[in-house]
Structures are given as C-alpha cells and as structure tokens.
Amino acid sequence: MDNKTPLTPKKRGRKPINIDLDRAEYLSSLNLGIMSVCKGLGIGWDTFNKHRNKKNSELKEALERGRAKGLERTTARLMDKIDEGEFNAIKFYLQSADRERWAEKVETKVNINLNEIINQGKGRLIEGEKVEEGLIKERFLCQDKDNQDNNNE
C-alpha cells in the first residue's frame, strides 16, 4: 500500500474574488468613476456591482468613506486657499455655496420667425413645373456626393 494521503476532491465553482477594500476606498477618495475604480481593482463591472449591492456591503461602505475623505481633503485645501486670500478660491466657494446670489447667470434669448421660415421653404418647392428627369437625378447625385463627403470628414 501507498503511504500517500488520499486526494481531496477539488471544490466546485469559481474561486472567490477578494476585493482590496483599502484600495477601493483610496480610488473612491480621488472621485474616480465606477469603471476607473473597477480597473484600478482589477475586476469587472459585474463583479464590482454584485459586491457593492450585497446587503451590508463592505465595498459600498468603503466607497462612501472614500468619497467623504476625498471631499474633506479637498474642502480643507480650498479653505486654506480662502484663508490665504486667494480670489479664485473665494469666488469658487461663493458660487458653489450660494448659487442664488453669486453664480454667473447666462441668459440665452432665441427669436424665431416661423412665418419667414415657412415662406423660405415654400420658395424652394417646385410647384406646377415639370422638371426634366435628368435634372432631378443630377440633384440627387450631387446631394448624395455631398453627404458622403461630409461623412468622410
């Protein structure tokens, strides 16, 4: 008889994927998008989403902690610049914090005269005139060529 131990059968299914929660928290603190976080962790979106949507998900909590840390770090730096009296930092803060009073408002006014547009369209129609078949084909060929040229650019 052999002195070898009997082989244990292999476990079925995929190997569990261990996600580095510290890395996920760091990437989230940089305010990266979901796909960038997935690439940084070396996992696909489906795997990421499955772990994120679990009940009491540690990944979801790590992402939230990361976002909060990133926001805290950025806000602290902004406040340092404001304390130094940097005008752009002050302006940015005011425009973000109190948009009603400080945001730059852009107004766009559009005036469309529909009667003029309709009359121009009517002027392009050929009413009651017999147009030679060759001329119509030539127009369509020119339009097709122009469309192809525009698509190639």
C-alpha positions as CSV (number, residue, x, y, z in Angstrom):
1,M,0.0,0.0,0.0
2,D,1.0,3.6,-0.6
3,N,1.7,5.9,2.2
4,K,0.2,8.7,0.3
5,T,-2.8,10.5,1.7
6,P,-5.9,10.3,-0.3
7,L,-6.6,13.3,-2.6
8,T,-9.4,15.6,-1.6
9,P,-11.7,16.4,-4.4
10,K,-11.5,19.9,-5.9
11,K,-14.1,22.4,-4.9
12,R,-16.6,23.3,-7.5
13,G,-17.3,26.7,-8.8
14,R,-15.2,29.8,-9.2
15,K,-12.7,30.9,-6.7
16,P,-14.0,33.8,-4.5
17,I,-12.7,37.2,-5.5
18,N,-11.2,39.2,-2.7
19,I,-11.6,42.9,-3.2
20,D,-9.0,45.2,-1.7
21,L,-11.3,47.5,0.3
22,D,-8.5,49.9,1.3
23,R,-7.6,50.4,-2.4
24,A,-11.3,50.8,-3.3
25,E,-11.6,53.5,-0.6
26,Y,-8.5,55.3,-1.9
27,L,-9.7,55.2,-5.5
28,S,-13.1,56.5,-4.4
29,S,-11.4,59.3,-2.5
30,L,-10.0,60.5,-5.8
31,N,-13.5,60.9,-7.1
32,L,-13.0,58.4,-9.9
33,G,-15.9,56.9,-11.8
34,I,-17.1,53.4,-11.2
35,M,-15.3,52.0,-14.3
36,S,-12.0,53.6,-13.2
37,V,-12.4,52.1,-9.8
38,C,-13.1,48.7,-11.3
39,K,-10.0,48.9,-13.5
40,G,-7.9,50.0,-10.5
41,L,-9.1,47.0,-8.5
42,G,-8.6,44.7,-11.5
43,I,-12.1,43.4,-11.6
44,G,-15.0,43.7,-14.0
45,W,-18.1,45.9,-13.5
46,D,-20.4,42.9,-13.0
47,T,-18.3,41.6,-10.1
48,F,-17.9,45.1,-8.6
49,N,-21.7,45.7,-8.8
50,K,-22.5,42.3,-7.3
51,H,-20.3,43.0,-4.3
52,R,-21.5,46.6,-4.0
53,N,-25.2,45.7,-4.0
54,K,-24.9,43.0,-1.3
55,K,-26.8,43.7,1.9
56,N,-24.4,45.3,4.5
57,S,-21.8,45.5,1.8
58,E,-18.3,46.4,3.0
59,L,-17.4,47.6,-0.5
60,K,-20.3,50.1,-0.5
61,E,-19.2,51.4,2.9
62,A,-15.5,51.7,1.7
63,L,-16.7,53.7,-1.3
64,E,-18.7,56.0,0.8
65,R,-15.8,56.5,3.3
66,G,-13.5,57.2,0.4
67,R,-15.8,59.9,-1.1
68,A,-16.2,61.5,2.3
69,K,-12.4,61.5,2.8
70,G,-11.8,63.0,-0.6
71,L,-14.3,65.7,-0.1
72,E,-12.9,66.5,3.4
73,R,-9.3,66.8,2.0
74,T,-10.4,68.9,-0.9
75,T,-12.6,71.2,1.2
76,A,-9.7,71.7,3.7
77,R,-7.4,72.7,0.9
78,L,-10.0,75.1,-0.5
79,M,-10.4,76.7,2.9
80,D,-6.6,77.1,3.2
81,K,-6.6,79.0,-0.1
82,I,-9.5,81.1,1.1
83,D,-7.7,81.9,4.4
84,E,-4.7,83.0,2.3
85,G,-7.0,85.4,0.5
86,E,-6.8,83.8,-3.0
87,F,-9.5,85.4,-5.0
88,N,-10.3,82.5,-7.3
89,A,-10.8,80.2,-4.3
90,I,-13.2,82.7,-2.7
91,K,-15.1,83.2,-5.9
92,F,-15.4,79.4,-6.5
93,Y,-16.6,78.9,-2.9
94,L,-19.2,81.6,-3.1
95,Q,-20.5,80.4,-6.5
96,S,-20.8,76.9,-5.2
97,A,-22.2,77.6,-1.8
98,D,-24.8,80.3,-2.6
99,R,-25.7,79.9,-6.3
100,E,-28.8,82.2,-6.0
101,R,-26.6,85.3,-5.3
102,W,-23.2,84.5,-6.6
103,A,-23.5,82.2,-9.6
104,E,-22.9,83.8,-13.0
105,K,-26.1,83.7,-14.9
106,V,-26.2,83.1,-18.6
107,E,-29.3,84.0,-20.4
108,T,-30.0,83.0,-24.0
109,K,-32.8,84.6,-26.0
110,V,-33.9,83.0,-29.1
111,N,-36.2,84.7,-31.6
112,I,-37.7,82.5,-34.3
113,N,-39.9,83.9,-37.0
114,L,-41.9,80.8,-38.2
115,N,-43.6,82.7,-41.0
116,E,-40.3,83.6,-42.5
117,I,-39.1,80.0,-42.3
118,I,-42.2,78.7,-43.9
119,N,-42.1,81.2,-46.7
120,Q,-38.5,80.3,-47.4
121,G,-39.4,76.6,-47.5
122,K,-42.3,77.4,-49.9
123,G,-39.9,79.3,-52.1
124,R,-37.7,76.2,-52.5
125,L,-40.7,74.0,-53.6
126,I,-41.2,73.5,-57.3
127,E,-44.9,73.9,-57.9
128,G,-46.6,73.0,-61.1
129,E,-43.4,73.0,-63.1
130,K,-42.3,69.9,-65.0
131,V,-38.7,69.3,-64.2
132,E,-36.7,67.2,-66.5
133,E,-35.9,63.7,-65.1
134,G,-32.2,64.2,-65.8
135,L,-32.1,67.4,-63.7
136,I,-33.7,65.6,-60.7
137,K,-31.2,62.7,-60.9
138,E,-28.4,65.2,-61.1
139,R,-29.6,67.0,-58.0
140,F,-29.9,63.7,-56.0
141,L,-26.4,62.6,-57.2
142,C,-24.9,65.9,-56.0
143,Q,-26.7,65.7,-52.7
144,D,-25.5,62.0,-52.2
145,K,-21.9,63.0,-53.1
146,D,-22.1,66.0,-50.6
147,N,-23.4,63.7,-47.9
148,Q,-20.7,61.2,-48.5
149,D,-18.0,63.9,-48.4
150,N,-19.5,65.2,-45.1
151,N,-19.5,61.7,-43.6
152,N,-15.9,61.1,-44.6
153,E,-14.7,64.3,-42.9
